[in-house]
Amino acid sequence: MITFKSYLTESRSAPLYHATNKERAKEILISDVLKPARRIGQYNSKEISQAISLTRSIRTASLWVGRQNNVSFELDQHKLTHNYKLSPVNMAHVWAQTDKQMTKQEVKQYKSKSSKYEELFEEMITEPIKPLSKYLKKIIVFTDDITWWSDDIIRHPLLYSWDKQRFINQ
C-alpha cells in the first residue's frame, strides 16, 4: 500500500526543467548560478518581481525559446526542496494577466481553460540557485549543432542530446 508520505516523496523525485536560450545558458554555466528573472507579473493578486520558472514538462521546456536555440537544464527536484522553497504557480494566469492585448473576458476564459492543467506543471523559486552544479542532472540541447558552446562546455559531462537520447560526453 502506498502511504501519503511516500506519494509526496515520489512526486518530488520528478525532474524540473528550466529553459533558456543558448547565450544565456553559457552565462549560467560559467557563473554556476541560475538567477531569477526580473519582473514576472502578477499571481494571486501578488506582484512577482523575481522568480526562476521551472516546469515538470520537458515538452513545455523544449518549446520555450524554440528548439534550435533552446537549452533546458534538468534539475533534481528532490535536492532543490531541501534548500529552496518551491512554489506551485500557474504561469498561464501570470501571462494572461500581464498580456495587454487580451480583453478581460479573454483572460477569464483563458484562466478557466488552463487552470486545471497548467498548475500541475509549474514551480517557481524566488532566489538564485547556487551552485547550480549541485542540482544539475542534464544540460539538454535539442539540436546536434553545439558549435556555439565554448570548449569547456562542449566537454561538460552532463551535456545531453535530446535527438539522440544520450549524453554527448559519456
N, C-alpha and C positions, 0 to 999 in steps of 0.2 A: 504494500500500500504506500502511496506517495503522500508524504506529510506536507503541510503548508510550508514549513520552513525549507524543505528540500525543493519544493516548487519555486520558491523565491530565489534560492541559490542557483537553481538550474537556469532560470530566466536571466540571471546576471552573468551567466557564462557565455552568452552570445556575444560575438564581437560588435563593436561600434565602429562606424566609418566616418571619417572627416574628409570631404572632397575639397580640392583646391586646384588652382591652375599650376602649370609646371614651374613658372617663375617663382611663385610664392612657395611652392614645395621645396625648391632649392634653399631659399632663405630659412625655412622652418628646420630643415635637416641640418644645415650648417650651424644654426644657433641652438639646436636641440630644445627649442621651446615652441609650443603651439599657443599663440596668444589669442585672446578674444577679439572678435571683430568689433569695430565701432558701430554704434547706433543700429541696433537690430530692428526695433519697432516697439509696438505696444502689445502686451499679452495680459489678459485678465485685468484690464484697467491699470496695469503697472507698466511703466516705461522700462524696457530692457535696453540699457545703454551699452553693455558689452557682454558678449557671450560667444562660446565656441559651440557651433551647431554640430551635432552628431546624429547619425541615423543608424538604425539597425538593418536597413535595407541596402545591400550592395547595388541593387538596381537604381535606387534613388541617387546614391553616390556617383554611379557611373554616368548619370545624365546631367549632373550638376553644372559642369563647365563645358561639356561636350567631350565626347570620347577621345578625340585626338589631342586635346590639351589637358585632359583630366588626370590627376593623380589622386588616389584615395589612400589615406592612412588607415589601416586596420588596427584598432586599439583593443587592448584587453580590458573589457568592461569590469571584470571581477577585481582586477588590481586598481582600476580607477576609483571604484566605490570605496576603497579603503582610505583614500587620501583626498577625494574630491566629492562635493555634493552634486549628484546628477539629478537634474530636474526634468521631468517629462514636460514636453511642450508640443503644442500643435502649431508648427510653423505655418501651415496653411492659414490659420487665423491671423498670425502676425502679418503675413504678406497681404492678405485681403484687407486688413485694417489700414495698412500703410500705402496701398495702391490707390493713388489719387484718381485714376481713370475709372474705378469701379463705383457704381452708384450704391447707396445704402441697401437697396433691395438686392443687388447682385452680391454684395458682401454677405448679406443674411443667407441667401441661397447657397453660396459657396461654403459658408461655415456649416450649414446644416448637412450638406452632402459630404463634406470632407471630415468633419469632426469625429465620426465613428471610426475612421480608419487611420488617419494621419497621426492621432495621438499615440498610437501603438509603436510608431517608428522613430519618433524624435526625442532626443535628450539634449540638454544643454548644460554647460559648465561655465561659470562666470569668472573664473580666474585662470591664469596661464597654467598649462600643463608642462611641468619641467621636473626633471629632464624627460623629454618626450621618449627617448630611447628606452626608458624603464617600462613604458606601456605599449610600445610599438610592436606589433606582430608581423605586419607586412606593409610594404610600400607598393601599392598596386598601380601598375601602369596599364592602360587599355590599348596601347599600340606598341608594336615592336620597335618603333623609332625612338631610341633612347639617346641619340647622339647629342641632344641638348643638355644632358647632365654633365657635370664635371667628373673627372676620372675617379675621384674618391667615392662619389655617389654611385657611379656605374658599377663599382665593385662592392657596393653595400650588400651584405649577406641577406637582407630582408627584401631586396628588390624582387618583385613578383610580376610575372607576365599573365595578365588576365586571359589573353587569347590562347596561350599555351598551357594555362593552368599549372604553372610550376614556378619555382624560384629560379631566377636567372643565374645566380652565382652559387648554387649548391649542387 
